[in-house]
Amino acid sequence: MMDLWRKFRNWFTWISRPLPEQVRNFRQMITVRGRSFELRPASRDDIAEMVLVERWAYEGEEPWAEGVFYDLLSQPHNSLFVLIREPETNSLAGYIIASFRPGIKDVHISNITIAPDWQKRGLGTFLLTYIMTVAQQINFNRVSLEVRVSNVGAVALYERLGFQIVRTRAKYYDDTGEDAYDMAQMLGDGTKDDDGQLSFKDNR
């Protein structure tokens, strides 16, 4: 009975205030491979540009409809949107969306997109590492994601960061019927990325 009560109390606390304030509400300058960027949470005003970046990155395709972004952004108790902007032009360089599942201590990365002009500059690595750091800060022990089997570049990046293939999901993607890899990483004592500087210091 005590274990059941403890689980309920933990669940209620999570629904009421799932993420620390410094994780949910931040704005800071970061350095990735010697270049400065602004890191901050997304707002509804960012969604139209996020959709455009996604179309650009996927060569005209739209993996996520605009309504999906709005739905997830309206669920702050279990979703975190993180943006990277180039400060001189304020252009959107990339973003990552993660869902927090307290029952299994898992952070699921549901979307990571880097604008084509900013790809291969360490921003994807930085965003993934940032989410892993957030997960550790709030005592989650697993980060998971799905990736197309054909996306060998992304698979290689995830493996370099410590993700492993858990299983293959047959015909996972509706648009092409392509298989997906379920990948996951069990977090250790620390996550470090030499390409960027990670901190929860608020530099607003």
N, C-alpha and C positions, 0 to 999 in steps of 0.2 A: 504493500500500500504506500509506503514512504517513497519507493522508487517511482510509482505512478504519479504521486503528488509532485515529486521533484521534476519529472518530465513535463507535467502540465505547467508548473511554475516557470520552467525554462522557456517553454513554448509561448506562454503569455508575455513574458519579458521580451522575447524576440519580436512578437507582433507589435508590442507597444513601442519599442525602441531598439530595433535590430542592430544598427551599426553605430559605433561611436560618432559623435559630432564631427571630430576631425577627419573622419573617413567620408562622411556624407556631405560635408559642407567645407570645401577647401578651394583655394586658388593659389598656385605657386609657380615660380619659374623653375624649370629643370634644364639640365644640360645633357644632351645626347650626342655623342661623338663630336664634342666640341662646339655644338650649336645650341643656342637657347630656344626654348619653346615654353608656352604657357600650358599648364596642366590644370584642368578644372572639371567639375561635374557638368553634365549636359542639362539644358532646360528645354522647355517646349519650343522656344524660339530657335533652337539649333536643329530641329528635326528636319525641316525642309532641306537644309544644306547637307545633313547626314544622308538623306535619300539621294541627293545629287551625287555625292561622293561615292555612294554605293553603286549607282548606275555607271559612273565613270570607271570605277575599279573593276566592275564586272562586264565591261564593254557593252553597255546598253541594257543589260539584264537588270532585273530588280528582285534580288532574292527575298528582300523583306518589303512588304507594302508599308506605306506611311502609317497606316493605322496600328501596325504592330509596334512601332516605336512609341506611339502615344500610349498604347495600352501598358507597355512595360514601364514607361516613365511615370505612369500613375500608380505604380506599385513600389514606393520607396522602401517598404518594409522588407522587400526581398530582392530588389534589383539595384545595380549600381552602374551608371553610365559615366564613363571617363573620356574626356576629349583632350586632344593635343592640338593647339593652334600655333601657327607661326606668328610671332608678335608684331612684326613690321607690317604685314598685310592683313593680319587677323584671319587668314585663311585656315580652313579646317584641314589638318594634315592626317588625322586618323582618330579612331575611337575604338573603345572596347565596351561590351555590355556583359555583365556577369550577374547570375542569379544565385542567391544564397539559400542553401537547403539545410537548415539547422538540425533536422532529424538525423541526417547521416553525415553532418559536418563536412558537406561538400559545397564547393563553389563551382558552378557550371558556367563556362564561357560560351555564351550563345551567339556572339557576333564579335569579330575583330576585323576591321577594315582600315587599310592605309591608302590614302589617295595616290594614284599612280606616280605623280611627280615626287612623292616622298618615300617611295618604296626602296628597299635595300639600303636604308640609312639608319637602321637600328631601332626605328620607332615601334615596330611590331614586337621586337624583343623587349623593349622597355615596358610597353603596356602589359604584356604577359607577366613580366617580372613584378610589376606594380601590383597586379591582382594577387599574385602569389604572396607578396609581402602583406597585403591587406588581410588575406586569409589567415596568415600566421598571427597577425596582430590580434585577431579576434578568436584565436584558438580553433580555427577550422584546420583539418588535417589532409584535405584532398581537393585537388583542382581537376576538373574534367572538361572534355569538349568532344565534338564530332568533327571529322574532316573528310572530304572526298578522297577516295582511294587514289584517284588520278592526280591529286594535288601534291606531287612529290616534294615540291619546295617547302610547303607548309608542314608536311609530315617530318621532313628533315629538321626544320626549325624547332618543332615541338620536341622531337627526340633529343636535340641538343640541349634543350632546357630541362630535360629529365622526364618527359612524358613517355609512357609506354602504351603500346597497343593492347587494349583489353579484349576486344572482340571485333568482328566485322558484322555490320548490319546490312543485310542484302536489300538492294533496291530502296535505300533509305531516302534518296532525293526524288521528289515527285516530278521535277522538271525533266530529268534525264533517265530516271530509274537506276542511277549509279549507286554503287555500294558506298558505305561510309565506315571509317574506323572510329570506334570509341577509344579515346585515349585518356589517360589519367596519370596524375603524379601524386604520390604520397609525399607530403611536405616534411622536411627534416628540421634541423635546428636553426637554419638560416637560409635566406635566399638573397643572392647578390648578383648584380648585373654590372659588369665593368663598363658598359656602354653609357650608363646614365647614373644620375644621383637620385636615390630614393629617400624621401623624407615626408613626414606628415606635418612639417612646419607650415603654418599659414603665412603666406607672403602677400596677402592682399594689401 
